[in-house]
Amino acid sequence: MPRRLAVLGFDALDVDLVLKWSAEGRLPAFRQLLGESAWCRFDLPAEYSSGMVWPSITTGLAPSQHQSWFGTRLIDGQYRVRPRRMSDLRGQPFWTGLAEAGARIVVADVPFTVVSPALGGRQLAYWGSHEWMPHPGSHPPQLLAELSRRVGRYPIGAVVEDTWARAGARDFARMLSQAIQLRSRILESLCEDDWDFFFGVFPESHSAGHYLWHDAGDPQALRRIYEDLDCALARFLSRLPPQAGLAVVLSHGMGPNYNGCHLFPELLARFNARWSGSIGSAASRSLLDRIWSSTVTRLPARWRIAAAACLPVQARRWLSSRRQQNARLWRGSPAFALPATDGFSAVRVNLAGREQAGRIPDPDAYDAYLGSLEAELSQWTVEGAGHRAVARAWRSAAHADALRLGAAPDLMVWWDNSRPVTAIHSPSLGTVRGESSAARSGEHVMHSLLLLRVPHGAPGRRNVAGMGLTDIAPTLLDYVGLAAPASMNGRSRLRELTRP
């Protein structure tokens, strides 16, 4: 492996904010790096949600191949959902080939990856994370304990929302700043080892974007987190070997959490009733969820938070998935809304030959149903604003391919997030009103950035046509001198990024 490469990831760090605050001089390390490097920003297609981003970066596979999808997963052939597991993910991280070629690797807290002792090197997984994922681990096994003794415990709990709800926005921001400082020390320490390939990620930007996007108590809190990350970047760059190449990845971004997800199940139920020729709409919430709403949610917030903290994370995930499923409704409907998505709504068609009690009989009826639903979505407007409620919709498959979708949604619905959504009007279905109960003030937007600072590379912004997440792994492999496996869906963009 003739070329050394370090990759630094910033999970859900928003491209627009980084460029804006860099231009204003608030992020001097990013500003300098943008001036010294070749970089491109690119939008992600509508098939991507946040849970699909990092698996595509690490494996070079599209969502239909790596099968990560999102946090609550439909059980194939059933009308039940369960939490996503790491075993659901297909494909291998691209540094597998590097390790097999003899490269000394350092991999620290890359989302949706686990420690693989067979790859050797130094690996760290989930010393603090935004996701509800497996327990922390390391290779060698003693590495995690050594680093924890050196820097201390991660200051934020296993469920980020609990820490935010318990501590309040100001203390939560302080904890995030502390977490960034401790993680920076860990990455700096690992960078001092002998390595050929280094990959470290800051997940704190993800948590900050969700819970500090619109903090009325301290509107500058999010910017200060970005400034802390900029300082961490500066410290890491100061320890990087002079001839090592550097790639920086901003996985996806953040924006205001304005969407119609809370109104969508009722609207879809009305559409299904019309499609089926029945009257009115069916109850879109399960019995367990209705009981929960009339009992648990009426308790004081501090009691709920304290009680939740007593439950194991896996038990909470299971209980949450049970609340969100409604097998009786789903079984009898032409289609149903999948729960627990990030800023978008997802539709699963009750297709014969795929679902147990399929109501849509064949591929032609499948296309007709989705076509009619897409036409209906285009008519929805946000009451009081007058603009279209739905920004775009993406259909996963057509005709017989739908039978092979696995756990994927048939249609993903992305909302216009320009202002809060409290009522949606349909000319044919009427108006549905309701306030969102989402705790997050920020939600994902699908744009990314890849930056390369390499010896003899020409700096400046590049417009790389068709650039996507699946191109990142082949590009990095190309730089270090390895060909990408044929199984990867993307291709190397190294030449487009480095030529003058």
N, C-alpha and C positions, 0 to 999 in steps of 0.2 A: 504494500500500500504506500505509494510514493508521496501522497499528499495528506497532511494532517488537516482535520476539519473539526471545528467546534460549531455546534448548533445551539442557539438559545431561543427558547419559545416563551411567548407571553400569551397566556390563555385568555382569549376573549378581550384582549386589549384593542380598543377601537382605533382603526386606522385614521379616521377623520380627526379624532381628538389628538392623536400623536402628531399628525402633520400640522394641525392648528397650533398646538402648544409648543411644538418645536420651532415653528416660524416666529412665534412670539418670544422665543428665548427662554421659555420655562422648562424645557427639556434639553439641556445643552448636549448631553451625551447622544441622544437620538439625533439631534440636529447635526452634530459632527459626523455621525455614522452615515446619515442619509447623504451627506456631501461627499463622503469617501467611498461609497458603495454603489453598485448597480442594484436597482430595486424596482419592483413592479407591484402595484396593487390590482386586485381583481375581484370581481363579484362572483358569488357562488350561485349555481343554478338552483331552481326552486325545489329540487329533490333533496337538498341538504337541510337538516336541522342540526342543532348544536351537538347532539349525541353522535352524529355521523362524521363530524369534522376531523377530530384527532385520529380515529381509525383510518380515514383516507390518507391523512398525512403520513402515518407511520407504516401503512401497508402498501400504499400506492394503488389501492382498490377502490372502486366506486361503491356506494352504499349497497347496491344490489348484490355485490360480491362479498363485502365483509360482513353484511347482515347485522350491523350494530343497531341501526334504527334509533329508538329513543328509550327513555328510562322505564316506561311501563310497556311490557311486551305481550302481544296477543299470543296465546297458546295455540299452536297450529291445530286446525280442525275443531276447535272448541270455542265457546262463548265466554271465555275467562281470560284474564290477564294476570301477569306476574311481573315482579321486578326483573329488569335485565341482569344477566350474569356475564361474567367475563368469558365463560365457556360458549356463549352465543357468538362471540366474535370469530370471524374466519380470517385466514391469512396470517402472515408472519411479519414482524417489524423488519424494516429494510436493513437494519444493522446486523441481522442474523448472517447475511452474506459476508459482511465485513469481518465478523468474529470468526466465521468459518475459513476466511482467507488469511487468518492470523493477526488481524488487527486487535490492538488493545483498546477495549471500549470502556467508556464511563457513561452510564445512563442514569439520570437522576430525576425521578418524579415526572416522567412523561405520561400524560393521561391515557387511560385505557390500555396500559401495558402492565405486565407482571414480571417479576424477577425470573430469569432463566439461567440457572447455574451452569448449564451446558455451554453457554456463551462466554463464560469466564469474565475477566475484567472486574470492574466495580459497578455494582448496580444497586440502586435505591428506589423503592416503590412506596409511595403514600406516606412519606413523612409529612403529614398534613396534605389535604386535598380538598377541592371543591366538591367532588363527586362522592356519593355514598358507595364506596368501592371496597375491595378486600382489605384485610388487615395489612399493616405495614410489613415490609420485608426487605431483605438486602442480600447481596452476595459480595464478599464472603458474609456468612450469617452474623458475624460479630460487628460488621460495619455499622449497622443501624444503631446498636447500643453505644458504640464508640462516638458516633456523631451526636447522639442524644445527650451523652454525658458532657460533650464539649459545648454544645449550644443550648441544651435544655429541651423541654417539651414544646410541641407545637401549641401556640396560645389559643387556637380556635378549636372548638369541639368537632366531633365527627359529623354532626349535622350543622351546617353553617347557619341555616335559618334559626336554629335554637339559640346560637350564640348572639346573633343579631337581635332576636326578640328579647332575650334576657338582659343583654348589656345595654341596648339602646345604640343609636347610630354613632354617637361620639366615641363611646368606649369601643364599639366594634371597629371603627376606623383606626383607633389607636392600636388595637390588637392586630389588625392587618398590617399596619406599619411595622410592628414588632416582628410579625411573621416574615415579612420581606427582609428585614435585617438579618434574622437568623438563617433564613434560606440562602441569602447572599453569602453568609459566612460558610455554609456547607458547600455551595458551588465553588467558591474560591478555594476551599480546602481540597476538593476533588480535582480542581484544575491544576493543582500543584503536583499531582501524580504524573507518572509516565503514561501517556495515552496517545493513540492515533486518531480516535474518534470520540467526541464528547457531545452529549446531548442532555441539557438541563432545561427545566421548564418552571416558570413562576405561575402557579394557579391563582395567586391572590388577586390578580386583575379581574378574574372571572367573578369572584365573590363580591369585589368592590363594585363592579358594573351592575350587578343585580340589586344590591341593597343600598347603594349610595348614589344612584343616578340622579334622583331628585330628592335630596335631603333638605327639607325646609329648615331644620335646625342648624345645619352647617353646609351651605351650598357649595363650599370650596373643598369639601372632604374628598370627593373623587379626584379632583386635580392634585391634591396633596399625595394621594396614593400613586398617581402617575409620576409625580416628582420623586417619590421614594423609589419606584422602579427604575427611573432614570439614573438615580444615584447608584443603585445596584448594578446597572449596566456599565456605568463608568468604572466601578471597582473591578468588575469581571474583565473588562477590556484591558485594564492595567496589568492584569496577571496573565493575559493570553500570550503564548509564545509568539515571537515576531513573525515567523513564517507560516503560521497556521492560518488557514482560511476560516472565515466566519460566515455563518448563515443565521439570520434572525427571522423568525416566523411569528407573525401575528395571526392567530388561527382564525378568528372571526370576531365580529364587533358587537357593540351594544347600542341600544337606543331606548327611547321611552317605552314602558310596558303598556302600550295602548293597543288593545285588540278586542275582538268580539268572541273570544273562546267561551266566555261564560254564557253567552246568548246562543251559541251555535247549536247545542243539542236540541233546544226547543224549536229553533227554526228548521233543523233537519227533520225533527219529528213531524212538524206540520207539512213539510214537503213530502215526506213518506206517506202521510195520511192521504194527501191529494193524489199521489202516484198510485196508491193502492185502491183509491176510490172509497175510502172510509171518511168519517167525519171527525174533525177536531184533531188533537194530537195525543200521543201516549206520554205517560210519565217518563221523563228522561233520566230520573235518578233512581238508584236502587233503594230497596227497603232499608238496608243497613245504613246507607248514606242519609236517608230521611230521618231515621232514628238518631243517628249521630248528630245531625244538625239541630234536632230538637232537644238534645240532652247535653252532650259534651261541649258543643260550641257555645252554649249559654253559660258555661262556667267562667269565672274570672280568668283573664289571660295568664296571670302568674301561676294559677293552679294547673292550667293545661300544660304550660311549659315545664313545670316541675314534674308533672306526671309523665310527660313524654320522655323526659331525660332518664326516667327509671327503666324504660323499656329498651331492650337491645335494638340496635339499628335494623337488623334483619327482620325482627318482629314488627317494627314500625313500617317497614317497607311492605311486608306482607299484608298488614292491616289496611294500609293505604290503598293497595291494589284491590283488595276485596271491596272496599267502599266504592271504588270507582267503576266496578263492573256491574252490569245489569243483564244477566243472561236471559231472563224472561223477555225483556224488551228486545234485545238484540236478535234472539232467535226468531221472533215474529215480524221483524222489520226488513224492508228491502235493503237497508244499509244502516249503519250505526256509527256514532262518533267515538273514536278511540280516545281514551283519557290520557292525562299527564303529558301534554306536549308543551313545548317552549315557544309561546308566542304565535303559534299557528294551530289550525284545526286539522284533524285527519279523519278521513272517511274510509270505512271498511265495508265493501259491498257484500251482502249475504248471498254469495254465488253458489249455485248448485254445482256439485262436483268438487267443491273446495270446503265449504262450510257444511256442518252436519245437517242443518235444516234449510238449505239454500232456497231463497225466495225468488232470486233472479235466475231464470232457467238455463240460459245459454249465453255464449259470447255476444251474440247480436243484441240480446236484451240488456246485457251488461253495458255495451257501448251506448245503447239508447238511454239507459238510466243515467249514466254519467254525463252524456251530452245534455240531457235535460237539466240535470243538476247544475252543470257549468253555466248553462244559459240563465238559470235562476240566480246563481251567485252574482252574475254580472248586473243584475237589477237591484241589488241591495244597496241602500244608502244609509249613511250615518245621520240619524235624526238630529236636527239642529245645525248640522254642518253642510248637508246637501251633497257631499262628495261620495264617491263609491266606497263602500265598506271593505270590499275585497280588492287587494292590489293585484294578486295573481293566483292562479291555481295550477297545480301540476299533477298530471295523470301518470301513474306508475307504469301502466301496461295497457295493451289493446288486444282484443280478440282472445285467442287461446292462451296467450302469455299470462293472462291474469290467473290462470290455474296454478301457475308456478311461482307466485309471489311470496310464498312463505308467510312470515309475520308482518310483511310490509303493508302500509296503507294503500288503498287504491287511488285516493285523491288527497293531496295536501293543499290546504287553503291558507294563504298568507294575507294578513289584514293590513289595511292602511293604518300606519301608526302615527299619523300627524297630529292627532288629538284624542282625548279620552273617548271611549265608546260606551255610552250608557243606554242607547236605544238604536235598533236597526229596523229599518222599514223595508218591506217587500211589497210591491204592488199587488201580488197575488196571495201572499201569506199573511199580510198584516204587519203590525209592529210588535216587537218583543223588547221589553225594557228590563234593566237590572244593573246593579252596581257590581263591579268586579271585586272579589274578595282577595285578590292576589296580594301577597305580602311584598313581592318584588316591585321596586320602582323602575328597574331597568330590565330589558329583555333583548334577546339576540337579534342582530341584523347580520346578513350573510355577505360580508366582504372581508378580504384577507390581504396580507402583504408578505412578500418574500424579498429578503435583502441578502445580497452576497458581497462580501468584501474579501477579495482574493488577490494574491500577488499578481501584478501585471494586468489586472482587470480595469476596464474603463468605467469610472463612476457616472452616475446619473440615472434618472428615471427612464424606465423602458415600458413601452406599450407592447406586451407580448400577447398577440392575438390568441384567444382560446385558452389562456393559462388557467389551470385548475389545481385543486388540491392534490389530485392523483399524479401531477407532474413533479411535485416536490421531491418525492423519494427518488425517482429516476434521475433528476437533476443533481441531487447530492451524491448519488452513487457515481454518476458520470464524472463529477469533479474529483473524487478520490481515485478514479481509475477502474471502476467496476461497471460491467454492463448490468442493466436492470433485468430482472427475471421476466420471461415472456408473459407470466401471469399478471403482471401489473397492467393496469388500464391506462396509465399516463405515459408520457415520454419525456426525455430530457429536454430542458430549455436552456441548458448551460450556454450554448453558443449565442442564443438571442440575448442572454443577460450579460454576457461578458464582452462581446465585441463592441467596438466604438460606435 
